[in-house]
Amino acid sequence: MSEIREINLYEQGCLDLIEQRLDDIVSSFELIKTENIYDEDEDIVYRSFTFNRGIEEWVFCIAPNKQIKYFESGVPETLCEEILESLD
């Protein structure tokens, strides 16, 4: 059975700051969707960020400590660079 837990204040604050930085710095792509995802193995909440340009979309999952936990193959280099800059 899958466990579910609420996001804690620390995770919420960190992920909100990350989202704001992404929104401020990533200018070549549009942030169109975010979703909190609970990882029961690590007992942590990540946030997925969906970006698009034109009809293409790319997803990144980022932890509260700014670690990129997942991204899809074929992500444009410009998007990677802008995301890494926002996490610096």
MARMAR-86904 format. One record per atom (N, C-alpha, C): residue number from 0; atom name; x, y, z. Coordinates in steps of 0.05 Angstrom, whole numbers, plus 5000, padded with zeros to 4 digits. Layout:
+-------+------+------+------+------+
: kolgu : bake :   px :   py :   pz :
+-------+------+------+------+------+
:   NUM :   CA :    X :    Y :    Z :
...
+-------+------+------+------+------+
This chain:
+-------+------+------+------+------+
: kolgu : bake :   px :   py :   pz :
+-------+------+------+------+------+
:     0 :    N : 5017 : 4976 : 5000 :
:     0 :   CA : 5000 : 5000 : 5000 :
:     0 :    C : 5018 : 5025 : 5000 :
:     1 :    N : 5011 : 5044 : 4984 :
:     1 :   CA : 5026 : 5068 : 4982 :
:     1 :    C : 5021 : 5088 : 5005 :
:     2 :    N : 5042 : 5098 : 5016 :
:     2 :   CA : 5039 : 5117 : 5038 :
:     2 :    C : 5036 : 5145 : 5026 :
:     3 :    N : 5022 : 5162 : 5041 :
:     3 :   CA : 5018 : 5190 : 5033 :
:     3 :    C : 5023 : 5206 : 5058 :
:     4 :    N : 5036 : 5229 : 5055 :
:     4 :   CA : 5039 : 5247 : 5077 :
:     4 :    C : 5039 : 5276 : 5067 :
:     5 :    N : 5032 : 5294 : 5084 :
:     5 :   CA : 5031 : 5322 : 5076 :
:     5 :    C : 5059 : 5333 : 5074 :
:     6 :    N : 5062 : 5353 : 5057 :
:     6 :   CA : 5088 : 5366 : 5055 :
:     6 :    C : 5093 : 5382 : 5080 :
:     7 :    N : 5117 : 5381 : 5091 :
:     7 :   CA : 5123 : 5397 : 5115 :
:     7 :    C : 5131 : 5425 : 5108 :
:     8 :    N : 5133 : 5442 : 5129 :
:     8 :   CA : 5138 : 5471 : 5124 :
:     8 :    C : 5166 : 5475 : 5111 :
:     9 :    N : 5186 : 5460 : 5120 :
:     9 :   CA : 5212 : 5462 : 5108 :
:     9 :    C : 5212 : 5456 : 5078 :
:    10 :    N : 5200 : 5433 : 5071 :
:    10 :   CA : 5198 : 5425 : 5043 :
:    10 :    C : 5183 : 5446 : 5027 :
:    11 :    N : 5160 : 5455 : 5038 :
:    11 :   CA : 5143 : 5475 : 5024 :
:    11 :    C : 5159 : 5501 : 5019 :
:    12 :    N : 5173 : 5511 : 5039 :
:    12 :   CA : 5188 : 5535 : 5036 :
:    12 :    C : 5210 : 5533 : 5016 :
:    13 :    N : 5225 : 5511 : 5017 :
:    13 :   CA : 5247 : 5507 : 4998 :
:    13 :    C : 5237 : 5504 : 4970 :
:    14 :    N : 5216 : 5488 : 4966 :
:    14 :   CA : 5205 : 5484 : 4939 :
:    14 :    C : 5192 : 5509 : 4928 :
:    15 :    N : 5179 : 5525 : 4945 :
:    15 :   CA : 5168 : 5550 : 4936 :
:    15 :    C : 5190 : 5569 : 4926 :
:    16 :    N : 5212 : 5570 : 4941 :
:    16 :   CA : 5234 : 5587 : 4933 :
:    16 :    C : 5246 : 5578 : 4906 :
:    17 :    N : 5249 : 5551 : 4903 :
:    17 :   CA : 5260 : 5540 : 4878 :
:    17 :    C : 5241 : 5547 : 4855 :
:    18 :    N : 5215 : 5544 : 4860 :
:    18 :   CA : 5196 : 5551 : 4839 :
:    18 :    C : 5197 : 5580 : 4831 :
:    19 :    N : 5200 : 5598 : 4851 :
:    19 :   CA : 5202 : 5627 : 4845 :
:    19 :    C : 5227 : 5633 : 4829 :
:    20 :    N : 5250 : 5620 : 4836 :
:    20 :   CA : 5275 : 5624 : 4821 :
:    20 :    C : 5272 : 5614 : 4793 :
:    21 :    N : 5260 : 5591 : 4789 :
:    21 :   CA : 5256 : 5580 : 4762 :
:    21 :    C : 5239 : 5599 : 4746 :
:    22 :    N : 5218 : 5610 : 4758 :
:    22 :   CA : 5200 : 5628 : 4745 :
:    22 :    C : 5214 : 5654 : 4737 :
:    23 :    N : 5232 : 5663 : 4754 :
:    23 :   CA : 5247 : 5688 : 4749 :
:    23 :    C : 5269 : 5684 : 4728 :
:    24 :    N : 5283 : 5662 : 4728 :
:    24 :   CA : 5307 : 5659 : 4712 :
:    24 :    C : 5302 : 5644 : 4685 :
:    25 :    N : 5285 : 5624 : 4685 :
:    25 :   CA : 5280 : 5609 : 4660 :
:    25 :    C : 5263 : 5626 : 4642 :
:    26 :    N : 5275 : 5638 : 4622 :
:    26 :   CA : 5261 : 5657 : 4605 :
:    26 :    C : 5255 : 5646 : 4577 :
:    27 :    N : 5269 : 5626 : 4568 :
:    27 :   CA : 5265 : 5615 : 4541 :
:    27 :    C : 5243 : 5594 : 4540 :
:    28 :    N : 5233 : 5586 : 4563 :
:    28 :   CA : 5212 : 5566 : 4565 :
:    28 :    C : 5191 : 5575 : 4585 :
:    29 :    N : 5167 : 5564 : 4583 :
:    29 :   CA : 5145 : 5571 : 4601 :
:    29 :    C : 5141 : 5549 : 4621 :
:    30 :    N : 5140 : 5556 : 4647 :
:    30 :   CA : 5133 : 5537 : 4668 :
:    30 :    C : 5103 : 5535 : 4668 :
:    31 :    N : 5093 : 5511 : 4660 :
:    31 :   CA : 5064 : 5509 : 4657 :
:    31 :    C : 5050 : 5492 : 4679 :
:    32 :    N : 5065 : 5476 : 4694 :
:    32 :   CA : 5053 : 5459 : 4714 :
:    32 :    C : 5073 : 5452 : 4735 :
:    33 :    N : 5063 : 5451 : 4760 :
:    33 :   CA : 5079 : 5440 : 4782 :
:    33 :    C : 5062 : 5420 : 4797 :
:    34 :    N : 5076 : 5400 : 4810 :
:    34 :   CA : 5062 : 5380 : 4825 :
:    34 :    C : 5080 : 5369 : 4846 :
:    35 :    N : 5071 : 5367 : 4871 :
:    35 :   CA : 5086 : 5355 : 4892 :
:    35 :    C : 5084 : 5325 : 4890 :
:    36 :    N : 5107 : 5311 : 4894 :
:    36 :   CA : 5108 : 5282 : 4892 :
:    36 :    C : 5122 : 5271 : 4916 :
:    37 :    N : 5109 : 5253 : 4930 :
:    37 :   CA : 5120 : 5240 : 4954 :
:    37 :    C : 5136 : 5215 : 4947 :
:    38 :    N : 5161 : 5214 : 4956 :
:    38 :   CA : 5178 : 5191 : 4952 :
:    38 :    C : 5179 : 5176 : 4979 :
:    39 :    N : 5164 : 5154 : 4982 :
:    39 :   CA : 5163 : 5140 : 5007 :
:    39 :    C : 5189 : 5127 : 5015 :
:    40 :    N : 5206 : 5120 : 4995 :
:    40 :   CA : 5232 : 5107 : 5001 :
:    40 :    C : 5250 : 5127 : 5016 :
:    41 :    N : 5250 : 5152 : 5008 :
:    41 :   CA : 5267 : 5172 : 5020 :
:    41 :    C : 5251 : 5190 : 5040 :
:    42 :    N : 5225 : 5186 : 5042 :
:    42 :   CA : 5207 : 5202 : 5059 :
:    42 :    C : 5212 : 5232 : 5055 :
:    43 :    N : 5210 : 5240 : 5029 :
:    43 :   CA : 5213 : 5268 : 5022 :
:    43 :    C : 5194 : 5275 : 5000 :
:    44 :    N : 5186 : 5300 : 4999 :
:    44 :   CA : 5169 : 5310 : 4977 :
:    44 :    C : 5185 : 5325 : 4957 :
:    45 :    N : 5184 : 5317 : 4932 :
:    45 :   CA : 5197 : 5331 : 4910 :
:    45 :    C : 5175 : 5347 : 4896 :
:    46 :    N : 5184 : 5364 : 4878 :
:    46 :   CA : 5164 : 5379 : 4862 :
:    46 :    C : 5172 : 5374 : 4833 :
:    47 :    N : 5152 : 5367 : 4817 :
:    47 :   CA : 5157 : 5364 : 4788 :
:    47 :    C : 5150 : 5391 : 4775 :
:    48 :    N : 5166 : 5399 : 4756 :
:    48 :   CA : 5162 : 5423 : 4741 :
:    48 :    C : 5160 : 5416 : 4712 :
:    49 :    N : 5139 : 5424 : 4699 :
:    49 :   CA : 5135 : 5419 : 4670 :
:    49 :    C : 5139 : 5445 : 4655 :
:    50 :    N : 5157 : 5445 : 4636 :
:    50 :   CA : 5163 : 5468 : 4620 :
:    50 :    C : 5155 : 5462 : 4591 :
:    51 :    N : 5147 : 5483 : 4577 :
:    51 :   CA : 5142 : 5479 : 4548 :
:    51 :    C : 5152 : 5502 : 4532 :
:    52 :    N : 5155 : 5495 : 4506 :
:    52 :   CA : 5161 : 5515 : 4486 :
:    52 :    C : 5148 : 5504 : 4461 :
:    53 :    N : 5130 : 5519 : 4449 :
:    53 :   CA : 5115 : 5508 : 4426 :
:    53 :    C : 5097 : 5485 : 4436 :
:    54 :    N : 5099 : 5463 : 4422 :
:    54 :   CA : 5083 : 5440 : 4429 :
:    54 :    C : 5098 : 5419 : 4446 :
:    55 :    N : 5124 : 5424 : 4451 :
:    55 :   CA : 5140 : 5405 : 4466 :
:    55 :    C : 5140 : 5411 : 4496 :
:    56 :    N : 5141 : 5390 : 4512 :
:    56 :   CA : 5142 : 5393 : 4541 :
:    56 :    C : 5164 : 5376 : 4553 :
:    57 :    N : 5176 : 5386 : 4575 :
:    57 :   CA : 5197 : 5372 : 4589 :
:    57 :    C : 5192 : 5374 : 4619 :
:    58 :    N : 5198 : 5352 : 4633 :
:    58 :   CA : 5192 : 5351 : 4662 :
:    58 :    C : 5219 : 5347 : 4677 :
:    59 :    N : 5221 : 5362 : 4699 :
:    59 :   CA : 5243 : 5360 : 4718 :
:    59 :    C : 5230 : 5355 : 4745 :
:    60 :    N : 5242 : 5338 : 4762 :
:    60 :   CA : 5235 : 5335 : 4790 :
:    60 :    C : 5258 : 5344 : 4807 :
:    61 :    N : 5252 : 5362 : 4825 :
:    61 :   CA : 5273 : 5374 : 4841 :
:    61 :    C : 5266 : 5371 : 4871 :
:    62 :    N : 5287 : 5364 : 4887 :
:    62 :   CA : 5284 : 5360 : 4916 :
:    62 :    C : 5286 : 5387 : 4930 :
:    63 :    N : 5277 : 5389 : 4955 :
:    63 :   CA : 5280 : 5414 : 4970 :
:    63 :    C : 5309 : 5423 : 4973 :
:    64 :    N : 5328 : 5405 : 4972 :
:    64 :   CA : 5357 : 5412 : 4974 :
:    64 :    C : 5369 : 5420 : 4947 :
:    65 :    N : 5352 : 5425 : 4927 :
:    65 :   CA : 5359 : 5434 : 4900 :
:    65 :    C : 5372 : 5412 : 4883 :
:    66 :    N : 5369 : 5387 : 4891 :
:    66 :   CA : 5380 : 5365 : 4876 :
:    66 :    C : 5360 : 5357 : 4854 :
:    67 :    N : 5369 : 5355 : 4829 :
:    67 :   CA : 5351 : 5346 : 4808 :
:    67 :    C : 5349 : 5316 : 4810 :
:    68 :    N : 5325 : 5306 : 4815 :
:    68 :   CA : 5321 : 5277 : 4818 :
:    68 :    C : 5313 : 5263 : 4793 :
:    69 :    N : 5302 : 5278 : 4773 :
:    69 :   CA : 5293 : 5266 : 4748 :
:    69 :    C : 5291 : 5287 : 4727 :
:    70 :    N : 5298 : 5280 : 4703 :
:    70 :   CA : 5291 : 5296 : 4679 :
:    70 :    C : 5291 : 5277 : 4655 :
:    71 :    N : 5275 : 5285 : 4635 :
:    71 :   CA : 5272 : 5269 : 4612 :
:    71 :    C : 5295 : 5272 : 4593 :
:    72 :    N : 5300 : 5251 : 4578 :
:    72 :   CA : 5321 : 5254 : 4557 :
:    72 :    C : 5312 : 5272 : 4535 :
:    73 :    N : 5331 : 5284 : 4521 :
:    73 :   CA : 5324 : 5302 : 4499 :
:    73 :    C : 5317 : 5330 : 4508 :
:    74 :    N : 5324 : 5338 : 4533 :
:    74 :   CA : 5318 : 5365 : 4542 :
:    74 :    C : 5337 : 5384 : 4528 :
:    75 :    N : 5327 : 5406 : 4518 :
:    75 :   CA : 5345 : 5426 : 4505 :
:    75 :    C : 5366 : 5436 : 4524 :
:    76 :    N : 5390 : 5440 : 4513 :
:    76 :   CA : 5412 : 5450 : 4529 :
:    76 :    C : 5406 : 5476 : 4543 :
:    77 :    N : 5392 : 5494 : 4529 :
:    77 :   CA : 5386 : 5520 : 4540 :
:    77 :    C : 5369 : 5517 : 4565 :
:    78 :    N : 5349 : 5499 : 4564 :
:    78 :   CA : 5332 : 5495 : 4588 :
:    78 :    C : 5349 : 5484 : 4611 :
:    79 :    N : 5367 : 5465 : 4606 :
:    79 :   CA : 5384 : 5454 : 4627 :
:    79 :    C : 5401 : 5476 : 4639 :
:    80 :    N : 5413 : 5493 : 4622 :
:    80 :   CA : 5430 : 5515 : 4632 :
:    80 :    C : 5414 : 5534 : 4649 :
:    81 :    N : 5390 : 5541 : 4641 :
:    81 :   CA : 5374 : 5561 : 4656 :
:    81 :    C : 5365 : 5549 : 4683 :
:    82 :    N : 5358 : 5523 : 4683 :
:    82 :   CA : 5350 : 5510 : 4708 :
:    82 :    C : 5374 : 5508 : 4727 :
:    83 :    N : 5397 : 5500 : 4717 :
:    83 :   CA : 5421 : 5499 : 4734 :
:    83 :    C : 5429 : 5526 : 4745 :
:    84 :    N : 5426 : 5547 : 4729 :
:    84 :   CA : 5431 : 5574 : 4738 :
:    84 :    C : 5412 : 5582 : 4760 :
:    85 :    N : 5387 : 5575 : 4758 :
:    85 :   CA : 5368 : 5582 : 4779 :
:    85 :    C : 5372 : 5567 : 4805 :
:    86 :    N : 5385 : 5544 : 4803 :
:    86 :   CA : 5390 : 5528 : 4828 :
:    86 :    C : 5417 : 5535 : 4841 :
:    87 :    N : 5433 : 5552 : 4827 :
:    87 :   CA : 5459 : 5559 : 4838 :
:    87 :    C : 5456 : 5580 : 4860 :
+-------+------+------+------+------+
